């Protein structure tokens, strides 16, 4: 061994030609779940500054994707051995043992820089996702952060989605804990928002995954989040028991990775559900510091600021989330924050626009109906207020203002004053106490 003074023992293993081997050939071995290589982005312009930008984007994406719990990301040095070469992604997948490859390019067009990126399934060579990002040529570091943040945020979702689909296709031959958990994620992500039916259908998969691997954060956090939703959305008749289960699972997750962004985010959601948004805010902010491009954390920050009576801060965080993910899974929920915040601020037309969007996309979701009824009533649109209220009463028969007041998750004088204005508008529209 070069440059090593001490002796190093080496071994050679020889297997008889006639002996059978239990080891499958590399081509037949399933790559690890959430495994990816970020191939060096190509500089298509010859501009030295863009060479720096292309390499910087590659480095930052490798770092950001490594933060995904349970991911397997090829290190930069290995990835850069492919720099400047024409590569066959199927061969790359076999050589590195990864399921996905991200490749891309940087090109200058006048005063703008265009970054193309595509995520490829290395087994089939098929494109899982592709997008283009155009930015003004200015501060290269700011441009790099902006593009990297957007790509990393999309990839986190696309990778989990793609791996969930792969796990569902190969469920019979892949009983590992991570596969079970990813199948659960695929079920939860069906539709515009988590539903009681999907959360409950996914729960046995998460439970089995946690049984197989008691340290699998993906399963523990998903289970805790599901029980929090049972309590928060009044799905369970025993909210206390649901929250007790969530607390036990959170304690397990925190013992493993107390500073993991998803664990902190789920702890914040738990604190909101027990009406302590003041304590939840600190957890969400710590989670955001560790995962600044997570739209789910930004969304939770938006709700938390609403519950603290700070609608302007809620709007700022959710508008950033919408810029990062304008068409994603949580879009309706984001408009829930915006609609409520604008209602609290007296911007009734803006509130009505956002609340109508949710009502259209989620016709069985009662929350936007009573908020829409209040916004329309305060805007003087009495017939629309009564129509929205009638739909709310159909979805939640027997629920009056007292029940809504009891279910409110906020605290503080500012929040309570804003909320009372909503109750008064509902009372005027015909909702009984």
LINMOSUL-V826414 format. One record per residue. PSI is psi in degrees with one decimal (none if undefined). Layout:
PSI ; PSI
//
This chain:
125.1 ; 143.0 ; 21.1 ; 116.3 ; -39.5 ; 154.4 ; 144.0 ; 122.3 ; 135.9 ; 156.2 ; 153.8 ; 135.3 ; 124.4 ; 128.6 ; 132.1 ; 142.7 ; -34.3 ; -9.0 ; 145.0 ; 150.2 ; 135.7 ; -4.8 ; 125.8 ; 148.9 ; 153.9 ; -37.9 ; -21.6 ; -5.4 ; 132.5 ; 128.3 ; 151.5 ; 150.3 ; 144.1 ; 36.8 ; 134.8 ; 151.0 ; 134.3 ; 103.5 ; 146.8 ; 127.3 ; 139.8 ; 138.3 ; 109.2 ; 4.8 ; -18.7 ; 0.6 ; 124.6 ; -35.8 ; -35.3 ; -23.8 ; -43.5 ; -41.7 ; -43.6 ; -44.6 ; -37.7 ; -40.8 ; -42.8 ; -46.3 ; -48.5 ; -37.6 ; -38.6 ; -43.6 ; -47.3 ; -41.9 ; -26.0 ; -18.1 ; -11.7 ; 120.6 ; 132.1 ; 2.1 ; 158.8 ; 104.3 ; 124.9 ; 135.3 ; 159.1 ; -46.3 ; -40.4 ; -41.9 ; -37.6 ; -5.2 ; -15.7 ; 0.7 ; 132.2 ; 6.7 ; 148.6 ; 120.4 ; 149.5 ; 112.5 ; -28.6 ; -41.9 ; -40.2 ; -43.5 ; -42.2 ; -41.9 ; -38.9 ; -10.6 ; 42.7 ; 152.8 ; -24.5 ; 151.9 ; 137.2 ; 125.5 ; 159.3 ; -176.6 ; 158.7 ; 130.9 ; 137.2 ; 133.4 ; 95.7 ; -124.8 ; 18.4 ; 153.4 ; 133.6 ; 126.9 ; 122.7 ; 141.4 ; 145.3 ; 138.7 ; 128.1 ; 136.4 ; 115.7 ; -19.8 ; -41.8 ; -19.4 ; 4.3 ; 147.5 ; 124.2 ; -35.2 ; 146.0 ; 146.8 ; 166.4 ; 140.2 ; 118.8 ; 128.6 ; 152.5 ; 142.0 ; 111.6 ; -115.5 ; 109.6 ; -39.2 ; -40.4 ; -40.9 ; -43.3 ; -44.4 ; -41.2 ; -51.6 ; -45.0 ; -43.8 ; -43.3 ; -45.6 ; -44.1 ; -43.1 ; -45.0 ; -43.2 ; -36.0 ; -43.6 ; -47.9 ; -39.3 ; -47.0 ; -41.4 ; -48.1 ; -43.3 ; -32.9 ; -44.8 ; -40.9 ; -41.0 ; -37.6 ; -40.5 ; -35.8 ; 23.3 ; -41.2 ; -31.5 ; 4.4 ; 78.0 ; 11.8 ; 158.8 ; -45.4 ; -36.2 ; -42.9 ; -42.6 ; -40.4 ; -33.6 ; -37.6 ; -41.8 ; -42.5 ; -37.4 ; -44.1 ; -35.4 ; 1.2 ; 129.4 ; 174.4 ; -13.4 ; 159.3 ; 134.8 ; 160.6 ; -41.7 ; -44.1 ; -41.1 ; -41.9 ; -32.8 ; -33.2 ; -22.3 ; -45.7 ; -32.4 ; -44.1 ; -39.9 ; -42.1 ; -38.7 ; -42.6 ; -31.8 ; -40.6 ; -34.4 ; 97.1 ; -8.5 ; 12.5 ; 102.0 ; -38.5 ; -43.3 ; -43.8 ; -44.6 ; -40.6 ; -41.5 ; -46.0 ; -44.4 ; -38.6 ; -41.7 ; -32.6 ; -41.1 ; -36.9 ; -41.6 ; -46.0 ; -40.6 ; 10.4 ; 34.2 ; -31.8 ; 143.9 ; -16.0 ; 81.2 ; -35.2 ; -43.0 ; -39.1 ; -43.0 ; -31.5 ; -40.4 ; -41.2 ; -41.2 ; -40.7 ; -44.9 ; -38.6 ; -39.3 ; -39.6 ; -46.3 ; -40.5 ; -29.6 ; -27.0 ; -47.9 ; 78.7 ; -21.7 ; 10.9 ; 136.1 ; -39.4 ; -34.6 ; -45.2 ; -41.7 ; -41.5 ; -36.4 ; -41.0 ; -42.3 ; -39.1 ; -44.3 ; -36.0 ; -42.2 ; -23.5 ; 19.1 ; 44.0 ; 60.6 ; -24.1 ; -40.7 ; -33.1 ; -35.5 ; -43.1 ; -38.4 ; -43.6 ; -39.3 ; -38.0 ; -39.7 ; -41.3 ; -37.3 ; -31.5 ; -22.5 ; 74.6 ; -16.4 ; 9.2 ; 114.7 ; -27.6 ; -39.5 ; -42.7 ; -40.7 ; -45.7 ; -35.3 ; -39.7 ; -48.3 ; -41.8 ; -44.6 ; -34.9 ; -46.2 ; -15.5 ; 4.0 ; 29.5 ; 71.5 ; -30.5 ; -42.5 ; -36.5 ; -45.5 ; -43.8 ; -44.2 ; -39.5 ; -32.2 ; -35.5 ; -41.8 ; -39.8 ; -34.8 ; -38.0 ; -34.0 ; 70.6 ; -19.2 ; 18.2 ; -173.6 ; -35.1 ; 13.5 ; -45.6 ; -42.3 ; -37.1 ; -41.9 ; -22.9 ; -43.1 ; -47.5 ; -45.0 ; -44.4 ; -42.8 ; -45.5 ; -35.4 ; -46.5 ; -30.8 ; 0.0 ; 13.5 ; 75.6 ; -37.6 ; -43.0 ; -40.9 ; -45.9 ; -40.7 ; -48.3 ; -42.4 ; -34.1 ; -36.9 ; -44.6 ; -43.7 ; -36.5 ; -40.7 ; -26.1 ; 73.8 ; -20.2 ; 4.3 ; 115.5 ; -27.7 ; -51.9 ; -19.8 ; -46.8 ; -31.4 ; -39.4 ; -40.3 ; -42.5 ; -44.8 ; -43.2 ; -40.5 ; -44.7 ; -23.7 ; -1.2 ; 13.7 ; 75.6 ; -42.6 ; -41.9 ; -37.3 ; -44.3 ; -36.9 ; -44.6 ; -39.9 ; -39.0 ; -38.7 ; -38.5 ; -44.0 ; -27.4 ; -39.5 ; -31.7 ; 72.6 ; 140.5 ; -4.3 ; 124.2 ; -166.7 ; -38.1 ; -41.5 ; -42.5 ; -39.8 ; -39.4 ; -29.3 ; -12.4 ; 139.2 ; -2.1 ; 178.3 ; 161.7 ; 155.7 ; -41.7 ; -46.4 ; -46.9 ; -36.4 ; -42.6 ; -41.2 ; -36.9 ; -33.8 ; -36.2 ; -46.3 ; -39.5 ; -40.2 ; -39.3 ; -37.9 ; -43.2 ; -30.4 ; -11.7 ; 7.2 ; 124.3 ; 160.5 ; none
//
